[in-house]
Amino acid sequence: MQIYGKMNPDAAAAQLMAMDEFVAAAIMSKLSTKDASLIMAEMEAAKAARLSAVIAGAGEIAMKPERRANEQQ
């Protein structure tokens, strides 16, 4: 997994954004905080937010915001 930490952050971000978000989140969680933050800074804000939610354990809600809205009704 450290291969992404050794890449340029913009290149790593592009590859991770193209992956399944749960796989990308698993990879990001294995990186150092410094490397992960540099990569996330290069991502689209919405994608970085979803990956952060998955890493934090709130991935089900982040991946399906319409489900959360329906549960509140």
C-alpha positions as CSV (number, residue, x, y, z in Angstrom):
1,M,0.0,0.0,0.0
2,Q,2.9,2.4,0.5
3,I,3.3,2.6,-3.2
4,Y,0.6,5.3,-3.2
5,G,2.5,7.2,-0.5
6,K,5.6,7.3,-2.7
7,M,3.7,8.6,-5.7
8,N,3.2,12.2,-6.5
9,P,0.0,13.2,-4.6
10,D,-1.8,14.3,-7.7
11,A,-1.1,11.0,-9.5
12,A,-2.1,9.0,-6.5
13,A,-5.3,11.0,-6.1
14,A,-6.2,10.4,-9.7
15,Q,-5.8,6.6,-9.3
16,L,-7.6,6.4,-6.0
17,M,-10.5,8.5,-7.4
18,A,-11.0,6.0,-10.2
19,M,-11.2,3.0,-7.7
20,D,-14.1,1.7,-5.8
21,E,-14.5,4.0,-2.8
22,F,-14.2,1.3,-0.2
23,V,-11.0,0.0,-1.7
24,A,-9.6,3.5,-2.0
25,A,-10.5,4.2,1.7
26,A,-8.8,1.0,2.8
27,I,-5.6,2.0,0.9
28,M,-5.8,5.6,2.3
29,S,-6.2,4.2,5.9
30,K,-2.9,2.4,5.5
31,L,-0.9,5.5,4.6
32,S,0.7,7.9,6.9
33,T,-1.4,10.9,7.9
34,K,1.0,13.2,6.0
35,D,0.8,11.1,2.8
36,A,-3.0,10.7,3.0
37,S,-3.6,14.4,3.6
38,L,-1.4,15.4,0.6
39,I,-3.3,12.9,-1.6
40,M,-6.7,14.0,-0.3
41,A,-5.8,17.7,-0.9
42,E,-5.5,16.8,-4.6
43,M,-9.0,15.1,-4.8
44,E,-12.3,16.6,-5.7
45,A,-13.8,17.8,-2.4
46,A,-16.9,15.5,-2.6
47,K,-14.8,12.4,-3.2
48,A,-12.4,13.3,-0.4
49,A,-15.3,13.8,1.9
50,R,-16.9,10.4,1.0
51,L,-13.5,8.7,1.5
52,S,-13.1,10.4,4.9
53,A,-16.6,9.1,5.9
54,V,-15.8,5.6,4.9
55,I,-12.5,5.7,6.8
56,A,-14.3,7.1,9.8
57,G,-16.8,4.2,9.7
58,A,-19.7,6.2,8.4
59,G,-19.4,4.9,4.8
60,E,-22.9,3.5,4.6
61,I,-24.4,7.0,5.2
62,A,-21.8,8.7,3.0
63,M,-22.4,6.4,0.1
64,K,-26.1,6.6,0.2
65,P,-27.3,10.0,1.4
66,E,-30.8,9.4,0.0
67,R,-31.1,6.5,2.5
68,R,-30.3,8.7,5.4
69,A,-33.0,11.2,4.2
70,N,-35.6,8.4,3.9
71,E,-34.8,7.1,7.4
72,Q,-35.5,10.5,8.9
73,Q,-39.0,10.6,7.5
